Each structure stands twice: as structure tokens, then as C-alpha cells.
């Protein structure tokens, strides 16, 4: 049996919390959901918070709360999570793409500045592969900044945690995120927002799903430290012929996977990993605006990451035996 690329950091305590919600018939959205969103919002300094059943509902709620209308422009990276493309399309919003940095897969401040003349109404900043963008500079551009911290939880920039910078914060909970969840999405605003049109409705996350998120959130710091510890172990075993994306500026990332940049022979590397019973994969799949047919002039740094980035397992609850196996595979990559 192969070492999986994704394994949620679930513990007996987490199952106990979910079971308690079931025993007390807390299946709909109620007390547990309210506690979870309040705790997350308080830790991030947010005034208005929601726990919604899907990322689609969260994106619709977000854009309507920001007062965006069909035809309005939104700046984002072409490497942003694929749900952004579908969400913007459904709302009739126009994406403006800013390239990422050459050394790091996060949106570049220098690439955003020329787009300001096209009068965008918002800026989406995501923590691609866990790397933390230059939040201070991005927040100084004069646009409402939406922080998508789904892949960056636990990270810090200039001493401030991710999720404490933007005017709005979004985090999607999935098996590979630091705070694991089976779907569900947190949405928060740094200040109160106008009520959206009554024609739009959103489904809140159930107490059952919220119980897992709340249990995991309380141990966020411990998960992050374990991830960083495992990353250091693997980093020192990576052959010098291989590179990794870099964290730029005064940032400290917590990565969801162990990324490796492969200049050539990526298929051979993936085949070798399968032979050694370790799952690895391309970092970027299903990027709607970036693929082999995209012009080479379109966001060239993002295209480079698309074609050269592989990811390997990196989860906080990995056993010593599995970590040793993974280290041996990393150290012997062809």
C-alpha cells in the first residue's frame, strides 16, 4: 500500500467531538457552528464571520458583500485555486490576471500595479502551495484584499499570521488543509458589510461538520509545528540537483505538501515514486486559465510553475516509519 499524498490530520479526539454532536442531535447548523466561526473570527480579528456549507456559497456571499456586480474586474493569480474561476464566472465578474513571482508561486506586487489602471474592484491573494505573499505591499495598493488562506494556515508574514491582513478572509476546509474538513468554508470580514440582496441565499455549515473544524482549529499551532519539523527533515534529504519554490520577504510558511521543482524528467520521477510506494503528483491540475495551449506570453512565471512543480506527502500526523520511507525516496530521486 502506497504512502498517500493526502492524509487528513484526524485524531481520536476529533472523532469524539463529531460523535458528541451526533449523540446530541446537533446535525443542523447551530451552537457548534456559531462557536466555531466565533473562535476563528476572534483569533483573526474579524468582525463579521460565517461558516458556509460550500465554497460556492462563500464566494457568492463574499462578492455580494463587497458590492461587486456583473462586469466588475477582480485581480488574481492564474495559479489561484480553481474554484475562483468558476465562482467569478457564475457571478459575471471579469478576472484580471497578475503573474506570480519568478522564485515563488504567489501573486507579484509588481504584476498587480499595471492592472490598477483598468480599475479593478478587488484583489484576491492566495497562499499558493502554502507560501505567504507580500501582504504588507499588496494591502497598500488601495484595493479591498481578499485573503484566501486555505493552503496557508499557520503561516506568518512580518510577525502577523495569515488571515489577519485582508479586508476579507476565506478558508476552504478539505482533507489536505492544515485544519481538515470534508468541505465547508469560513468567510470573515474585518468590518461589517451591507446586507446582500434577499434574492441570494446561502447554506450554513452543519454542527456535525463544524465540530470537526472546531476541534482541529484548537490545535492549529501544534499541527503547524509538526509540519515545519517534517519539512526540515525532508529538506535536508533533497538532492542538490533539485530546487524548491522560495518564501519571499519576511514570511514563514507552513506547506500543505513538500514541493519539488523538476526541470526535466518529471514523468520518470513520478514513476520512481510509484515504484517505491510513495504517492506524488503534479502540483497544479485543472487550472482553468493556464494550460499547455496558453500563450507563453501569458504569466510566464506561473506557466513555469505549472510545468515544473511536483508535490510529495507532508502531513502533521505522519509516523516515524513513513517519514523515514519518504526521506529515503526524496534523497534518491532520479
N, C-alpha and C positions, 0 to 999 in steps of 0.2 A: 504493500500500500504506500502510495507516494505521500510525501510531506506536502500538504495543500498550500496553495498560495494564500488563501484566506482562511482564517480560523477565528471566530469571534472570541473575545476575552471573557467568556462566561464562567462563572463560579457557582458553587452550591448556594452561596448567599443570594445571588441574583435569582436563581430558580425559586428560592424560598419566598422572595419578595413578590414574584409573579404569582406563585401558588397562593400566597396570602390574599392577593387581590381577587383571585378566583373564589377562594373559600368565603370571602365576604361579599361575593356577588358584585364586585366592582369591575364590571365589564364595559360599561359605557364611560364616557368622559365625565369625570367628577373630581372628587377630593384629591386623588393621587395625581391626576393631570395638573390640577391647579398648583399643587405643591411643587411638582417638577418644574413647571415653567417659571414659578416664582423664584425657586432656588437658583436656576440657571440665570434668570434675568438679574437677580441681585448680585451674583458673582461677577457679572459682566457690566454692571452699572447701567442696566437698561430700564426704561420707564414703562414701556408697553410691551407685553410678551404674549406669544401664542404657541401652543403645541398642536400642530395640524396633522391630519391623517396621511397626507401625501405631499410630496414636493411640488406637485402641480398646484394644489390648493395654496401652498405657501407662496409660490411665485405670483399667483393671481392676487392674493391678499397684499403682497408686498408692493407690486406695481400700482395697484389701485390706491393704496395708502400713500404712495409717493405722488399721486395725482397724475400719473402718466396716462397718455391717451394714444390711440392708434396713430401711427406716423411719427411719434416721438423717437428720438435716437438714444441708444444706450451703448456705452463703450464697454468692451470686454475683450478678453484674450480668446483666440481661436482654440486654445487648449482648455478652456473652462469646461466644467462638467457638461455632458451632452444634454442634460435636462434644461439647460438655459436656452439652447437653440429652439427646442420645442415650445418652451414657455413663452419666449419672445414672439415666436411665430403665431401662437394662438391669440396673443394679445394685440397683434398687429403692430408691434414695435420694430424698429429698424436697428439691427446691430451694426456698430462701427468697430472694426477690429484693430486692436493695437498689438503689435508684436511683443513677444517676451524678450527677456534679456538673453544675450548670447550665452552666458555661463549658467543661467538659472531659468527654469520654466515658468517664471512668474511675470506678470504684466510689467512692461517697462514704462517708467515715468516719461522718458524721452519720446517714446512712441505714442503716448497719450496726448502730449501737449499739442502736436499739429492738428489733432482731431477737434480741439476745442473751438476752432473757427467754424465748425459745422454745427455748432450749438446743440450738443448732446444734453440730455436732461438727467442722466445718472451714469455712474461708473461702477461696474461690477469688478471686484477684486477677489480672486480666489487663491487659496494656498495650494497650488498645483504640486502634486506629489509630496505635500507636506511642507514645502518651502515657503517661507514667510516673505511677502512683498515688502517694498519700502513704504510702509504705511504712512509715515510722517509726511513724506513728499507727496504721496498720492492724495492724502486728505487736504493738502494745501492748494489743490488745483481749482477749488471753488465749486465742485460738483458734489451732489449727495453721493456718498460712497456706501455701497452695499458690500459688506464683508461676507463672503462665502467661506466659512471656516470648517466645512465638512471634513476636509482632508488635513487640516492644520491644527486641530485641537491639541492643546498642550504647548504649542509654540509661543515664542515671545519675540517682540521687536522693541528695541530701546527700553527694555525693562518692563514693557506692558504686554500682557497676554493678548493673543489674537482674540478678536471678538470685542475688544474694548476700544477700538479705533473708529469704526464706521458709524454713520448715522443710522444704518440698519444692519442687522446681523442675521445670517441664515446658516443653519446647520442641518444637514440631512443625516439620519442615523441608519447605518447599514452594517452588515457583518464585518466589513473591513475598517470601519471608522473606529477611532480610539474609544469612544463611548458607543458600544454596539447597540443596534436596534434592528428590528425587522421592518424597516420603513419608518415613516413618521418624520416630521420636520419641525424644528424650532425656528421661530421667527421673532425678532425683537427690534424695538426702535429706541433710540437714545432719548427721544422726546415724544410726546403724544402726537398722534396723527389724526387727520379728519376721518370721520366715519365714511367708509366706501359706499357706493350705491347699493341699495337694498336688493337690486337685481342679482347681485353676486352673493353666493353663499359658500361657506367653507365648512368642512367636516373636521371637528376636533379629534385629537388622538384619544383612544380609549384609555381608561385607567390601567388596563392589562398591559398595553404597550408602554405606557408611561412609567409603570412600576419598574420595568427593566431599565429604562433610561435613567430614572432617578437613582436606582441602586448603583449603576455604573458611574454616574456623574460624581457621586460622593467619593469615588476612588480614582478620579481623573489624574491627580498628581502621581499616584503610585503607578498607574499604567504608563504614564509618560516617562517616568524614571526608568522603568524596566525596558521600555522601547529604546531609550537612549543607551542603556547599558548593552543591550543586544546589538545595537547598531555599531558601537565601538568595537565589540568583539569581531564582527564580520568585516568592518572597515580595515582592520589590521591584517586580514587574511585575503583581501582583494589583491590580485597580482598587479604590479605597477604598470603593466601594459594597458590596463583598463582605467577609465575615468568615471567620475560621478558628477552630476549637477552640483553647483555650488550654492551655498547660502550667502547672499549678498548683504552688505551693511551689517548693522548691529543686531542680527537676528539669531535665534536659537530654535531650530525646527525640531519637530517630532514627526518622523516619517511613517506613513502607513505601510510602506514596503521598503525593501532595500534596492535602490535603483542603480543600474549599471549602464554606462554609455558604451555601445558596441559600434565601432567604426565599420566593421565588415564581419561576415560570418555569423550573423545573428541566428540564422536557422541551425547552424552547427552547435551553437551554444545551447539553444533550447532543446535540441535532440540529445545533447550530452546530459543535460539536467534530467530529462525524462528517463534516460538510461540509469541514472543514479538515484532515481525515485524521489526527485525534488521537483515540484511544480514551479515553473517560471513562465513569464508571458511578456508580450509587448505591453508597454505602459499605457499606450493610447490606442483605443479601439473606438470605432463609431463616433469619430469627431465629425459632425455634420458639415463643417465648413473647411475641413482640412483633410486632404487625401492625396493619393498618388496623381490624380488628374489636376489638382490645384496648381495654378501658375507658380513657378519658382520665385516670382517677384512678390507673392503674397506671404507676408510674415515669414521671411526665410529662417529666422531663428526657431520659430515654432515648428516649421517643417523639419528642421534638423532634429529636434527632439522627437518628433513623430516617428521618424525612420531609424532612430539610433538608440532608443531607450527601452531597456528591458527591466522588469521588476522581479524580485525574489521575495520569499516569505520573510516577514518581520512582525511577529505578534508578541504581545507582552507576556502571554502565558505559555510560551514555548518551553518544552522540557530541556534539561541539560543535554540529554541524549540527542534530541532532534537538533538543538543548536550546534552541537559538535558535528553532526552529519552535514548540516547546512554550511558550516565553516569549511569543512573538507571539500565540499563541492565548489564553493566560492574560490577557494585557494587553488583549485586545479582546473579552472575554466580554460577551455582550449583557445 
